[in-house]
Amino acid sequence: MPEPNKDVLRRRPAIVEQLRRLVPDGVVADQDALAAYDCDALTAYRQKPLAVVLPRSADEVSAVLAFCHREQVRVVPRGAGTSLSGGAFPLADGILLGLSRMSRILEIDLENRCAVVEPGVTNLAITKAVEAQDFYYAPDPSSQVACSIGGNVAENSGGIHCLKYGLTTNNLLGVELALIGGERIRLGGKAMEAGGLDLIGLVTGSEGLLGVVTEVTVRLLPKPEIARASLAGFPSIEEAGRCVSSIIASGLIPAAMEIMDRFAMDAVETYCAPGYPRDAAAMLIVELDGVAVDVASALRRVEEIARANGAISFSTSNSEAERARIWLGRKAAFAAAGRIAPDMLCMDGTIPRRELPRVLSRIREMAKHYDLPVANVFHAGDGNLHPLIMFDVMREGDLEKAEKFGADILKLCVEAGGVLTGEHGVGIEKRDLMPLMFAPEDLAQQERIKCAFDPDALLNPGKVFPSLSACVEGGAMHVHKGRLPFPNLPRL
């Protein structure tokens, strides 16, 4: 890890004093209190920030960014801290800008089927605010009870229903963004389509490298007439994977398709007892929603396809309570796995659906090679894998083995024609693997976009790019020699 900026560290007392003038009740500088912010959900790596600032308004965000730009202090934006890729990993010489206190729902506009919210509003709170009027917000990551909408925009989060309803980027109408100089820009609005360049698409998934989200306009959907979930048990995870491909090939588009292997199912049964099949090596959840008669017909077709692909059991929810029980276990999978081992890496790669059987078989072989247990839980419909690698950071060599295992899984995803991430982002976890997907010319183009928004590389440096090699300013290219943080991550 490179030495922090000594000049900034020397000026820390003055910086903290100035920040307290800008946000009088929202600066954390005590060393003990900073320990609460030394990592995000990628808990294997920890480092205290220079200070934490918790603004309550967009004006305060702008004031802090303008100050940091003027004083050349780095800034790491943070939502709820649920990032699994280290997207909010702090810098010892940087400000951690936490947006959790900006948690107001500013407007609900059902006529235009949208809501305007601050970035600290939790994902699930949007649905809770409109469900009495039979509307909801479609993206539903497993952490939706905690994760915030600003973080969802930064990482382009998805969830179990992204197969039919898309990820965050497909459900955004407008974004207000604070730039590093303190200026704020509005992209989009309440209209379904905005003319010109797709800047909302550029900002969504940019992981805090371009600006800080201060307001979001999300699309609301009417609740479907009915939603029913089916549960199919298979003698192998490969057969469950083949069933997924067969369902899509049939022309059906379920609202969701999720696979869990035996390891994950056992963990969930011990944790919350949702009643998953005990005699199956893997299970597939298929949910269909829409008009009742269409859903009933589609479910019959799904059962036929499942049986043809070797399903040894098949059941369907007949009430909302039964449907909720099926999803209870899937949404609790990460928590359930966390009870088995002291530490866990949750990977996030995406592959073509046709490659599911081969890739899952290879992951099982890798687990034997590294002698580390892995639970497979994933969004099967769009090929987004979430292998949960179990390890013990206190056991010598375990973390290094888990890191290599995870890297091999991601390399396999790319080799199979997939990508490094489906919804968790690149952050620091996958940063050094970016050359597997992108040629130097591709990375240079992406870096130029970063530098157009943030020429001094003050916003979330060290994330996404293995090195930030070039910035474009006034038409000239300026080379930044060496790597930005963190070639060697501080571990527990």
N, C-alpha and C positions, 0 to 999 in steps of 0.2 A: 504494500500500500504506500503511495507517495506521501511525502511529508505534507501536512496541511499548510495552508498559507499562513506563514508566521506573522505577517503584518496584520492579518485579520485577527488572529488569536491574541496578538498584543493589544489590539484595539477593542477586545471583547467588552470590558466594562463600559466604554463609551457607546459601543453599538447597542448594548442592552439598555442603557439609559435613554438613547434616542428612540428605540423601539417602544419603550414604556410611555414616551410622550405621544407616540402615534396610536398605540393601543393600550390605554392606561390600565385596564383590568384583564389583559390577556397575554402577558409575557411570562413564560416559565424559564427561569435561569438557575434555580437551585440544583446542584448536582444530583441530589437524591431524587428530586422530582423529575429530572430529565431521564432517569432510568426507565420511566414508563414509556418513553418515546424512542428507545434505543434500537427498535426493530419494527418490522411489520409482521405479517403472518408467515414470512420466511424466517423463522425464529433461530435458524442455525447461525446467523450472522448478526452481530450486535455492535453498536457504536453510538455514543451519546452525541446529539447535535450541539452546536454552539449555543443555541437558544431555541425555544419554541414560541411561536406567536400564534394566538388564537383570535382572529378577528371576528367581529359580529356583523360586518357589513361589507359590501363591495367597495365602498369608499376607503375603508380601512385596508382592504387587500391592495388596492391601488397605491395607497400611501406607503405601505410596506415595500411593495415592489419598486416603486420609484426611489425609495431610500436605498434599497439593496443595489439597484442599478448605479446610483450615484456613488455609493461607497464600495462598489465592486465586491459585494458579498453574495455568495451562492445561496440559492433557495431551492428547497425540496418541498413540493406541495404534498399534502397528505389529507386523505379523506377519513375513513373510519379505521384505516390501518389493517384492512383485511387482505391486502395484496399478497399473493402467494409467490410472486416472482421478484420480490425485493424492490418494487417500484417506488416505495416510500422509504427506502433505506436512507438514514440520515448521514450528513457529513459533519466531521468534527469542526470544520471551519465554515459551516453553513447554517442558515436559518431553516428550521422545519416549520412550514406554514400550514397549520392545521385548520381545516374548514368545518369542523364538526359543529361549531356553534351557529353557523349559518344554516339553520334548520327549519325555516319557515316555508310553508306552502303559500305562495303569493297570490295565486289565482287558480280557480277551477272553472273552465269554460266548456261546459258540456255541449253547447251549440256547435262549437268548433272542435269538439272531442279532443281537448288538450288540457294540460295543467302546466302552470309556470311555478317552478320551485327553486329554492336555493340549493347549493351543492351539498349541504350537509343533511338534507332530507334522506331518510333511509328508503331503499327501494320499495320495501313492503308498505311503508307508510302512504305511498301514493295510491296503491290499491285500496288500502283501508279507508282513505279519504273519500273514495268514490264508489265503493262497493254497494252502498245502500241505494245508489241510483243505477245499479246493474252495469257499471263500467269497471275496468281494471287496466293496469299497466302490464303489458305482456312479458317483458324480460324478467326472468325469475332465477337468478343465480342462487346456489344453495345457501349462500350467506346473506340472502335478501333481508332477513330480519335485522342485520347489522350493517351491511355495506351501504354506502351512500351513493346518491345519484351522480355526484361529481366524480367520484372514483370510478363508477360504471362508465362514464363518458371517457375518462382517461384510459381505461383498459379495454373499452368496447366489450363489456361483460355480456354473457349470454344467459344460459340456464337451461332447464330441462325442456322448455317449450320453444327453443330457438329454431327447431327444425321447420315448424310451420310459420312462426311469427317473427323470426329473425332475432338478431342481437340488438344491442343498444343502438347501433348506427341506423338500423331500420325503423326505430321507434322514436327518433328525435326530429323535432321540427325547427328548433332554434337553440342557439347557445350564445351567452354573453361571455367574453373572454377578456381577462386582464392581461396585458402584455408586460414585458419586463420593465418597460419605462414607466408603467403606471397607467397608460392609456387603456381604455376599454372599448372593445368593438363588439357589435352585434352581428351574428350570422344567422340568416333565416328568420323565422317568426312563426306565426300561426298557420301560414299557408302550407299546403301539402308539398308543393314543389317550389323551390326558389331558382330563379334564373342565374346564369353565369357559372362561375367555377364552383365546384362542390367543396367549399371550404369547411362545411360542417363535417363532411366525410374525412377531410384532412385532419381536423382537430380531434375527431373521435378515434380513440386508440393511440393518441400521440404521447401518452404516458407522462404528461406534465413537462415535456420538452419545449413546447411552443408557447404556452401561456397557462394561466390559472382560471379554471371555470368558476364564474361567479353567479350564473343563473342558467337554468335549463328549461326549455319548453318541450314537454314530452307528449307523445301521441297516446290517447286513451282509446280503448276498444270496448264495444259492448260485449257483455258476457254472452257466450254461446248458449243456445237453448238447453243443451245437455252436453255433459262430458262424462265419458265412461272409460275406465282403465281396465285392461286385461293383463293377466299374469301368466306367462308361459314358462314352463320348466324344461330344460334340455339336458341331455346326458353329457354334453361338452360345451365349452364356451365357443368353440369353433362353429358348432351347429347353430348356436344362437346368433353368431355373426352372419352366417349364411342366410338365416331367416330374415335378418334386417335387409340385406340386399334384395331378397326375393319380394319383400313387401314393397319396397320402393320401385322395383322393376314392374310390379303389377299396376302401377299408376296411382296407388293410394298415397296420400300425404297425411300421415298421422300428426296430431298435435305434438306428440313426444314419443321417443323410443329410447329406453335406457336398458343397459345390460349391467348385471352384477355377477361376479364369479362366486364360487362356493365360500372362499375365504371371507369375502365381504358380506355375504349373506349370513354366515355364522356370527360374525361380529355384530351385525345389526340385530339378529334374533336375540342375542344376549343383552343387547343394549335397550331395545324397545319392543321386542316381540311383535312385529307386524304380521306374522303368520306366513312367511315365505316357504316355498316347497322344500322339504327336508331331503327328498330323494334326488334332487337335481344338482348337477355340477355347475349350472349357470341358469340364470333366469332373465327373461326379457319382459319389460313393461312396455305396453303399447297403449297409448291414450288417443282416443278419437273424440272430436267435439264437433258441434254443429246442429243441424236439424235432426230430431230424434230418429225419424225413419231412415235417414241416410247413415246415421251412426250405427244403427242396428244392422243394416245391410253390410256396412264396411267391417264390423266386428266379426260377422260370420265369415267373411272373406279372409280376414286375418287369421282366424282359427284354422281354416283350411290350409293356408300357407304354412302356419306354424307346424301343424301335424305333418305336412308333406316334408318339412325340414327336420323331422325327428323329435318334435316336442312330446314329452312324456306326460305332461299335465297342462291344462289350460283352464283358466277361470276368469270371470269378468265381474266387475263391481256392479251391484244392483241398487246402490244408494250412494249418496254423497259421502256418508260416513265410511263406507267400504272403500270408496275411491281415495279418500284422505288417508286411510290406513295403509293402502298400498304405497302411497307416496311418502308416508311417514318414515319408513325404513330407508328409502332412497335418499331423502334429504338429510337423514341422520348418519349417513355412511361415514363421513369424515370424522364426526365426533365419536362414532362407534369404533372406528379403526384406531383412534387416538387412545383408547383404553387398553389396546393390546400391547403397544410398544411405547417407550418414553418419548420417542421422536419420530417424525414422519416427513417425507418429502412428497408433496402432491404434484405430480407432473401434469403437463398440458400440451399434448401434441395432437395434430389432426391429420387423418389419412383418408384416402378414398374408401368408400364403404366396401368395395369389392376386396380390399386388402385386409379387412378385419380378421378373418381366420388365420392368415399367415402371420400377421403382426402379433396377434395375441399368443400364438404358439411360440414365437420367438421370445416374447417377454417372459413366458414361463421358463424357457431354457436359460435366459439371462438370470432369472431369480436363483436358479440352481447354481449357476456359475459364480455369482457374487455371494451366495449363501445368505441372502436377505429375503425375508418374506415380502410379498407384494399382493395387494388387494386391487382387483380391477373393477373400477366403477366408471362408467362413461356414457356420454351422449351418443348413443349408437347411430341415431338417425343422420347426424352430420359428421360422423367419424371422429368426434372430439374425445380423445382418450384422457382419462385421469388415473393412471396407475398410482397407487399409494404405497410408497416404499418405506418399510418399517426399519428403524435402526435405533441404536442407543449411542448418543453423542459421548457418553462417559466411557464407552468401550473403545479402546484404542483401534484406530483404523476404520471404525464403522462409518463415520461421516464421509471420509474420503471414498469408501466403497459405494456409499449411497449416491454421492455426486457422480461417480463414474457410471454407475448403473443408470441414473437419470439421463446423463448425456448420451449413453448408448441407445436408450429408448427414443430420444429426440432425433438422433442420427438415423435410426431405423425409420422413423416417420417420414423424414425427408427423402430417404432412399426409396420409400414406397410411393413417392409422388405426393406427399403431404407437406405440411408446414410445421414450424416450430411451436406455434401457439394458436389456440382457438379462441381463448377468452381471458387468460391470465396475464397476457402481455409478456414482453421480453425482459424488462427490468435489468437486474444484474444476473439473474439465474441463467438466462439463455443468451446473454450478450455476446459471449465469446464464440457462440455457435452460429452467429449471423452469417459468416462467410460460407457456411454450408448451403445456404439458400440464395445468397446474393453475390454476384460478381463485384469486384472492386468498383466498377463503373456504377453499378446499381446503388451501392452503399454511398458513393460520393454524391449521387443525385439526392439521396435522402438527407445526407448531411447538409447539403446546400439549403434545403428547406428549413432545417433546424437553424442554420446560421442566418437565414433571412429574417426569422422571427427573433433570434437571440444571438446576435453576432459575438457577444462576449462569453457565450457558453455558461451563463449563470443559472439557468433553469434546469434543475435535475441533472447535472453533469454526471457522466459515468454510467448512465443507463442506456440501454438499447444498442449503442454503437461500440464495437471493440476499441475504436479510437476515433476521435473527432479530428479528421485530418485536414479539413479545409473549411474556411469560411469565405463567403463572398461579400465584400463591402465596397460599395462605390465602383463595382465592376472589376475590382482586383481580387485575386485569390490570396488569402493569408493562410500560411501553413502553421498549425499548432503542433509542435514537435512533441513526441512522446504520447503516452497514454493518459487519459483522464482517469480519475478514481474508478475503479479499484482493481488493480491487477491481482492483488492478494487480499482476500476478504478477511477481516477480523472475525475469528470464530469464537464460539462460546468458550 
